[in-house]
Amino acid sequence: MANYVDFEEVLELFESYGWKFMGFWTPYRVFVKPDEPDEPPWLIPVHDGKIDIEYVKKFKRWLKRKGLLRNEDED
């Protein structure tokens, strides 16, 4: 399952950038940025506690475009 990561890892990544886990919208986990209410939420599908790595890559690309991605989080 190299193409999947544990939800806990993704939770840590999102929280490290100020995003908060808001709740469930099955099968999604919803993340919001409380200090930026105009920022749309991220909906990440979770299956058996795993997330497809492509969603993590998409979030990192978005961070990079905004100039927020830290060196240690680059792939």
N, C-alpha and C positions, 0 to 999 in steps of 0.2 A: 504494500500500500504506500509506495513512495510518492504517489501523486496526491496524497492526502495528509493533512496535519490535524492534530488534536484540537478540539475547540478551545481548550485551556491556553494553548500557545497563541491562538488568534486573539483570544480575550486579552492576554497580556500585551500583545502588539497594539491593539486598538487603544487600550487604556494608557499605554505609554505615550500615546499621541493626544491624550485628552478626551478620547471618545469613551462614552459610558454605555454599558449594556443596559438597554431599556426594558427588554422583555422578548416574548415569543410572538411570532405570527407564523405558525406552523407552515412549512418546515424551516422558516427563517428565524434567525436571531437578529434583533434590531439594535443597532448602535446609533447613538445620537451624540452631538457635540453641544453640551449644555450651555457653554459660554458663547456659542454662535447659533442662535435659534433659527437663522435663515439658511443654515447649512442642511441640505437634505440628509435623511438618515441612510445608513448603509444597511441593506438587508442581505444577510449571509446565510445560505442554505446549509443546514447541518443534517447529516445522516449518520446514525449510530455513533454520535459523538465526534464525527470526522468532517472536515471541510476540504473541498477540492482546492488544491494548491493554486489553481488559476484565480480564485477569489482573493487570495493573499497577494498574488502578483499584481492583480488589478489595483488593489488598495495601495500597494507600494508605488506603482506607476503614477497613481493620482498624487500621492505625497511628493514624489519626485517632481512632477510638473508644477506643484505649488512651492517647490523649494524647501520642503519640510523633511524629506527623508534623511535620516542620519546614516553615516557611513556604515555603522555596524549592522544596519538593517538591509543593506543592499545585497542582492543575490550575486 
